[in-house]
Amino acid sequence: MISRRTVLAGGLALTAAPAFARPAGTRIFAAASLQTALTRIAAGYRGPGGPMQVSFGASSAMARQIAQGAPADLFISADSEWMDWLAARRLVAAGTRRNLLSNRLVLIAPRGSRPGLRIGPGMPLARALGGGRLAIADPVAVPAGRYGKAALTNLGVWDSVAGRLAPAENVRAALAYVARGEAPLGIVYATDARAEPRVRVVGTFPQATHPRIVYPAALVRATPGGRAVLNYLSGSKAMTVFAAEGFLRP
């Protein structure tokens, strides 16, 4: 089951309707890593196209739901591939796509632990796991997992841990495994680590080890309200919130 949370700008939490009924306002399907920042932005938005109603989940799950007819007005992915996938099916409005944000990839551990591991080629990641597993978003379909696999492959350590994963449905689920002490190490975005006080950053993966992390956004339905919301998310007020949560401009 896809884990997601829906937030109304006035602060009410809603549950997404399984029948895909279209709600009022602008419905945003967004990558799970945007949850903290985008929830803050949605809660304070009072402009055209509001309220913002946001469902969070893996980019792969959000894209597939849109393809199945889910009532999204705006999609924000954590990588270009899933946006390309929708665009190839003509499911995003032409001329509305833009790169909204960027991020960094980090290795995390529970707050009180001291794994003594330094990120670099041939690092003893398997040994640092001890008897535990590496928390990572699904490396086949979820952007954070794919970035993580690419980084570990380029560092020459993927094969040593490929059989010792704790795969999660999205990056926030991987974060939770580490925060709860269920996994000794995990790979998440820098913004996720920043949002969770129960974890600490062991190290940041060099950008050259994985594809550039970019968050493309595009309208699914080109409505005036949707355009207003997308422009707001690209504007200075929203970017101030994104920056405060650790996101970077692309």
One Martini backbone bead per residue (centre of mass of N, CA, C, O) as a GRO file, in nm:
protein
  250
    1MET     BB    1   0.098   0.035   0.021
    2ILE     BB    2   0.058   0.368  -0.015
    3SER     BB    3   0.217   0.625   0.145
    4ARG     BB    4   0.015   0.909   0.244
    5ARG     BB    5  -0.035   1.271   0.257
    6THR     BB    6  -0.290   1.511   0.327
    7VAL     BB    7  -0.300   1.873   0.273
    8LEU     BB    8  -0.449   2.151   0.397
    9ALA     BB    9  -0.406   2.485   0.416
   10GLY     BB   10  -0.579   2.499   0.696
   11GLY     BB   11  -0.470   2.201   0.843
   12LEU     BB   12  -0.618   1.963   0.724
   13ALA     BB   13  -0.652   1.621   0.728
   14LEU     BB   14  -0.660   1.397   0.454
   15THR     BB   15  -0.805   1.134   0.266
   16ALA     BB   16  -0.763   0.965   0.000
   17ALA     BB   17  -0.968   0.880  -0.254
   18PRO     BB   18  -1.011   0.577  -0.412
   19ALA     BB   19  -1.210   0.708  -0.648
   20PHE     BB   20  -1.093   0.985  -0.743
   21ALA     BB   21  -1.201   1.240  -0.632
   22ARG     BB   22  -1.250   1.577  -0.698
   23PRO     BB   23  -1.125   1.839  -0.550
   24ALA     BB   24  -1.076   2.126  -0.428
   25GLY     BB   25  -0.852   2.301  -0.576
   26THR     BB   26  -0.508   2.199  -0.560
   27ARG     BB   27  -0.369   1.900  -0.670
   28ILE     BB   28  -0.081   1.744  -0.522
   29PHE     BB   29   0.183   1.543  -0.643
   30ALA     BB   30   0.449   1.430  -0.422
   31ALA     BB   31   0.736   1.383  -0.303
   32ALA     BB   32   0.821   1.273   0.010
   33SER     BB   33   1.067   1.481   0.059
   34LEU     BB   34   0.848   1.739   0.062
   35GLN     BB   35   0.669   1.737   0.317
   36THR     BB   36   0.766   1.962   0.508
   37ALA     BB   37   0.773   2.205   0.314
   38LEU     BB   38   0.491   2.176   0.167
   39THR     BB   39   0.318   2.193   0.418
   40ARG     BB   40   0.395   2.481   0.494
   41ILE     BB   41   0.306   2.617   0.231
   42ALA     BB   42   0.008   2.522   0.224
   43ALA     BB   43  -0.079   2.650   0.502
   44GLY     BB   44  -0.011   2.964   0.379
   45TYR     BB   45  -0.199   2.953   0.137
   46ARG     BB   46  -0.417   3.228  -0.040
   47GLY     BB   47  -0.442   3.188  -0.339
   48PRO     BB   48  -0.481   3.094  -0.635
   49GLY     BB   49  -0.608   2.761  -0.635
   50GLY     BB   50  -0.708   2.730  -0.366
   51PRO     BB   51  -0.629   2.491  -0.195
   52MET     BB   52  -0.370   2.297  -0.105
   53GLN     BB   53  -0.348   1.948  -0.203
   54VAL     BB   54  -0.137   1.693  -0.059
   55SER     BB   55   0.033   1.413  -0.194
   56PHE     BB   56   0.247   1.160  -0.064
   57GLY     BB   57   0.526   0.987  -0.233
   58ALA     BB   58   0.641   0.806  -0.453
   59SER     BB   59   0.703   0.893  -0.768
   60SER     BB   60   0.608   0.629  -0.894
   61ALA     BB   61   0.327   0.622  -0.758
   62MET     BB   62   0.223   0.896  -0.854
   63ALA     BB   63   0.248   0.844  -1.160
   64ARG     BB   64   0.064   0.593  -1.172
   65GLN     BB   65  -0.191   0.731  -1.064
   66ILE     BB   66  -0.218   0.932  -1.290
   67ALA     BB   67  -0.240   0.713  -1.517
   68GLN     BB   68  -0.517   0.603  -1.360
   69GLY     BB   69  -0.678   0.896  -1.287
   70ALA     BB   70  -0.585   1.078  -1.088
   71PRO     BB   71  -0.667   1.410  -0.942
   72ALA     BB   72  -0.430   1.580  -1.070
   73ASP     BB   73  -0.268   1.906  -1.126
   74LEU     BB   74   0.019   1.841  -0.983
   75PHE     BB   75   0.367   1.747  -1.038
   76ILE     BB   76   0.634   1.625  -0.811
   77SER     BB   77   0.948   1.513  -0.866
   78ALA     BB   78   1.270   1.343  -0.782
   79ASP     BB   79   1.280   1.303  -1.100
   80SER     BB   80   1.288   1.280  -1.451
   81GLU     BB   81   1.178   0.998  -1.531
   82TRP     BB   82   0.875   1.024  -1.429
   83MET     BB   83   0.814   1.269  -1.603
   84ASP     BB   84   0.882   1.138  -1.872
   85TRP     BB   85   0.672   0.914  -1.850
   86LEU     BB   86   0.428   1.106  -1.862
   87ALA     BB   87   0.502   1.264  -2.119
   88ALA     BB   88   0.493   1.012  -2.312
   89ARG     BB   89   0.165   1.001  -2.229
   90ARG     BB   90   0.038   1.288  -2.218
   91LEU     BB   91   0.010   1.381  -1.876
   92VAL     BB   92   0.129   1.665  -1.938
   93ALA     BB   93   0.152   1.995  -1.975
   94ALA     BB   94   0.249   2.183  -2.210
   95GLY     BB   95   0.496   2.417  -2.098
   96THR     BB   96   0.511   2.353  -1.756
   97ARG     BB   97   0.787   2.258  -1.720
   98ARG     BB   98   1.009   2.252  -1.424
   99ASN     BB   99   1.288   2.316  -1.230
  100LEU     BB  100   1.272   2.351  -0.881
  101LEU     BB  101   1.490   2.147  -0.743
  102SER     BB  102   1.742   2.038  -0.506
  103ASN     BB  103   1.988   1.791  -0.379
  104ARG     BB  104   2.121   1.565  -0.134
  105LEU     BB  105   2.321   1.281  -0.041
  106VAL     BB  106   2.295   1.063   0.251
  107LEU     BB  107   2.434   0.924   0.541
  108ILE     BB  108   2.275   0.747   0.810
  109ALA     BB  109   2.214   0.753   1.172
  110PRO     BB  110   2.157   0.717   1.471
  111ARG     BB  111   2.214   0.957   1.694
  112GLY     BB  112   2.387   0.768   1.916
  113SER     BB  113   2.574   0.679   1.697
  114ARG     BB  114   2.922   0.546   1.588
  115PRO     BB  115   3.040   0.417   1.295
  116GLY     BB  116   3.310   0.525   1.161
  117LEU     BB  117   3.239   0.643   0.861
  118ARG     BB  118   3.378   0.703   0.535
  119ILE     BB  119   3.319   0.843   0.241
  120GLY     BB  120   3.433   0.613  -0.014
  121PRO     BB  121   3.623   0.418  -0.176
  122GLY     BB  122   3.573   0.107  -0.034
  123MET     BB  123   3.397   0.123   0.193
  124PRO     BB  124   3.297  -0.043   0.506
  125LEU     BB  125   2.975  -0.093   0.502
  126ALA     BB  126   2.917  -0.384   0.582
  127ARG     BB  127   3.064  -0.369   0.855
  128ALA     BB  128   2.894  -0.128   0.973
  129LEU     BB  129   2.623  -0.300   0.988
  130GLY     BB  130   2.675  -0.570   1.085
  131GLY     BB  131   2.360  -0.725   1.152
  132GLY     BB  132   2.237  -0.527   0.959
  133ARG     BB  133   2.064  -0.287   0.754
  134LEU     BB  134   2.003  -0.097   0.463
  135ALA     BB  135   1.838   0.190   0.427
  136ILE     BB  136   1.623   0.207   0.131
  137ALA     BB  137   1.492   0.294  -0.133
  138ASP     BB  138   1.377   0.164  -0.397
  139PRO     BB  139   1.623   0.088  -0.647
  140VAL     BB  140   1.423   0.056  -0.897
  141ALA     BB  141   1.190   0.311  -0.863
  142VAL     BB  142   1.313   0.505  -0.657
  143PRO     BB  143   1.505   0.774  -0.665
  144ALA     BB  144   1.672   0.748  -0.399
  145GLY     BB  145   1.756   0.453  -0.463
  146ARG     BB  146   1.899   0.508  -0.731
  147TYR     BB  147   2.106   0.704  -0.624
  148GLY     BB  148   2.227   0.511  -0.414
  149LYS     BB  149   2.318   0.289  -0.606
  150ALA     BB  150   2.503   0.465  -0.779
  151ALA     BB  151   2.697   0.552  -0.554
  152LEU     BB  152   2.785   0.264  -0.461
  153THR     BB  153   2.887   0.171  -0.733
  154ASN     BB  154   3.105   0.399  -0.773
  155LEU     BB  155   3.244   0.301  -0.487
  156GLY     BB  156   3.243  -0.030  -0.483
  157VAL     BB  157   2.981  -0.142  -0.264
  158TRP     BB  158   2.715  -0.272  -0.360
  159ASP     BB  159   2.771  -0.585  -0.356
  160SER     BB  160   2.815  -0.592  -0.033
  161VAL     BB  161   2.482  -0.487   0.017
  162ALA     BB  162   2.251  -0.603  -0.172
  163GLY     BB  163   2.173  -0.841   0.057
  164ARG     BB  164   2.138  -0.583   0.295
  165LEU     BB  165   1.845  -0.470   0.272
  166ALA     BB  166   1.592  -0.204   0.356
  167PRO     BB  167   1.334  -0.167   0.176
  168ALA     BB  168   1.143   0.115   0.063
  169GLU     BB  169   0.870   0.296  -0.064
  170ASN     BB  170   1.029   0.548   0.060
  171VAL     BB  171   1.232   0.783   0.201
  172ARG     BB  172   1.071   0.818   0.471
  173ALA     BB  173   1.077   0.519   0.545
  174ALA     BB  174   1.384   0.495   0.564
  175LEU     BB  175   1.414   0.705   0.784
  176ALA     BB  176   1.242   0.553   0.999
  177TYR     BB  177   1.422   0.307   1.040
  178VAL     BB  178   1.652   0.473   1.169
  179ALA     BB  179   1.501   0.637   1.387
  180ARG     BB  180   1.401   0.350   1.527
  181GLY     BB  181   1.653   0.136   1.500
  182GLU     BB  182   1.613  -0.082   1.252
  183ALA     BB  183   1.865   0.070   1.127
  184PRO     BB  184   2.206   0.167   1.119
  185LEU     BB  185   2.160   0.253   0.812
  186GLY     BB  186   2.114   0.522   0.558
  187ILE     BB  187   1.953   0.654   0.255
  188VAL     BB  188   1.915   1.004   0.197
  189TYR     BB  189   1.823   1.310   0.210
  190ALA     BB  190   1.923   1.596   0.354
  191THR     BB  191   1.632   1.696   0.427
  192ASP     BB  192   1.548   1.449   0.592
  193ALA     BB  193   1.764   1.464   0.811
  194ARG     BB  194   1.679   1.751   0.905
  195ALA     BB  195   1.372   1.654   0.991
  196GLU     BB  196   1.530   1.433   1.187
  197PRO     BB  197   1.643   1.414   1.521
  198ARG     BB  198   1.713   1.083   1.529
  199VAL     BB  199   1.942   1.168   1.330
  200ARG     BB  200   2.259   1.134   1.158
  201VAL     BB  201   2.527   1.248   0.970
  202VAL     BB  202   2.793   1.080   0.826
  203GLY     BB  203   2.757   1.164   0.508
  204THR     BB  204   2.833   1.292   0.183
  205PHE     BB  205   2.776   1.243  -0.135
  206PRO     BB  206   2.920   1.276  -0.412
  207GLN     BB  207   2.793   1.410  -0.698
  208ALA     BB  208   2.962   1.220  -0.900
  209THR     BB  209   2.811   0.936  -0.801
  210HIS     BB  210   2.544   1.076  -0.914
  211PRO     BB  211   2.282   1.192  -1.026
  212ARG     BB  212   2.122   1.464  -1.053
  213ILE     BB  213   1.922   1.627  -0.822
  214VAL     BB  214   1.583   1.665  -0.938
  215TYR     BB  215   1.271   1.873  -0.935
  216PRO     BB  216   1.014   1.829  -1.127
  217ALA     BB  217   0.748   2.036  -1.262
  218ALA     BB  218   0.391   1.982  -1.349
  219LEU     BB  219   0.110   1.997  -1.521
  220VAL     BB  220  -0.181   1.811  -1.577
  221ARG     BB  221  -0.364   2.070  -1.556
  222ALA     BB  222  -0.426   2.372  -1.743
  223THR     BB  223  -0.494   2.586  -1.506
  224PRO     BB  224  -0.504   2.885  -1.355
  225GLY     BB  225  -0.466   2.778  -1.065
  226GLY     BB  226  -0.225   2.593  -1.123
  227ARG     BB  227  -0.037   2.814  -1.229
  228ALA     BB  228  -0.032   2.980  -0.969
  229VAL     BB  229   0.093   2.762  -0.791
  230LEU     BB  230   0.350   2.709  -0.954
  231ASN     BB  231   0.454   3.000  -0.936
  232TYR     BB  232   0.471   3.007  -0.630
  233LEU     BB  233   0.674   2.766  -0.598
  234SER     BB  234   0.890   2.946  -0.777
  235GLY     BB  235   0.903   3.159  -0.571
  236SER     BB  236   1.031   3.337  -0.306
  237LYS     BB  237   0.855   3.237  -0.071
  238ALA     BB  238   0.885   2.932  -0.118
  239MET     BB  239   1.199   2.928  -0.137
  240THR     BB  240   1.246   3.002   0.157
  241VAL     BB  241   1.134   2.739   0.268
  242PHE     BB  242   1.305   2.538   0.116
  243ALA     BB  243   1.577   2.648   0.223
  244ALA     BB  244   1.513   2.599   0.529
  245GLU     BB  245   1.500   2.271   0.451
  246GLY     BB  246   1.766   2.240   0.234
  247PHE     BB  247   1.712   2.329  -0.037
  248LEU     BB  248   1.791   2.365  -0.378
  249ARG     BB  249   1.876   2.504  -0.654
  250PRO     BB  250   1.911   2.385  -0.984
   0.00000   0.00000   0.00000
